[in-house]
Structures are given as structure tokens and as C-alpha cells.
Amino acid sequence: MDEIKFICECCGKEHVSWPALTYNSPSSYHNLSDQEKEEIAVIDQDFCVIKYSDQEINRFIRCVLIQKVNDHCEDLEYGFWVSLSEKSFQDYLDNFDNKNHETQYFGWLSNYISQYQFSNSIPTTVVTKSGNDRPEIFPHQDFDHPFVKDYYNGITKEEAEKRIREMLKN
């Protein structure tokens, strides 16, 4: 891991940047066999489409989520995948190179974070940004899940560093 040192604007001390915790694919793609990945899926850095034999099609885009860290000057960044409806996916794809496109979509978080148990996906609002930055996701605050509570309440620096260490092991 390359370390990036910087002088923090909020405390004036030198810090080393935390890496973003990124997922290379949505869980649905990750769980496919190698043969299925070849036959029914397409993935690149920003998009993933899985076409199942029963005509079901799953569409995913890559997004970011910023986790507030309560006792530190830096927040923790995640690189997640979110599933979108066909209409939202097509709109995002059609406007992918439009630097002025700003909108919101409904999406489902499509990665599972090892620190949490998941029985269902978490609903999110996907917010595109001008300048072609990756969209940012915001979990729906009324969804009852520990990840959502931690998102809105923040986590400790100790917890953030634990998550980074766990992700770097994998």
C-alpha cells in the first residue's frame, strides 16, 4: 500500500491517508462460477451486467460511500456496487460522459461488509455528481440495520482502522 502523507486542515498534524475499502465486483458477480462469469456476465471498472437464463437481468454500477469517523479528522471511504433498475441503469449509462449530469436513483447495496450480518440488501439513494466523479450512496435512514445506524452515527477511529486491516488481509 502506498502511503500518502498530508497536513490535515482540521488539526494541523501530518497524517497518512487511509486507503478506500473497495470491492472489485458486486456480490452477485463474485458468487458466480468462472464459467458463469464468462457466459452470462460483463464487468468493467464502473458497470456490471448479469443475464440469467430465466431472463432476469441484474445491473450494477460502482459508487462511493463516505463513513463518518467520529474521533478522527479523516473519514473512511468505501467503493461499493449498487444495483439499479433497468431505467435508472440506462439513464446513468447514457449520461456517463456528461459532466453536468446530476440526478438521484434508488439502488440496492450489492456488497456485504464483513463486520455486519446481512439477510437483505440495504436500500440506498444514489446521487450522481457533476464532473464525472463516481456517484455517492446514502443508505435509507429508516432501514433497520446496524450498518445504517453506524453510517448515520459514525464509527470510531479504532473501528475504521480495524476495517482497513481486515480488508487489506483479503
Secondary structure, 3 states (H helix, E strand, C coil): CCCCEEECCCCCCEEECCCCEECCCCHHHHCCCHHHHHHHEEECCCEEEEECCCCCEEEEEEEEEEECECCCCCCEEEEEEEEECHHHHHHHHHCCCCCCCCCEEEEEECCCCCCCCCCCCCEEEEECCCCCCCCEEEECCCCCCHHHHHHHHCECHHHHHHHHHHHHHC
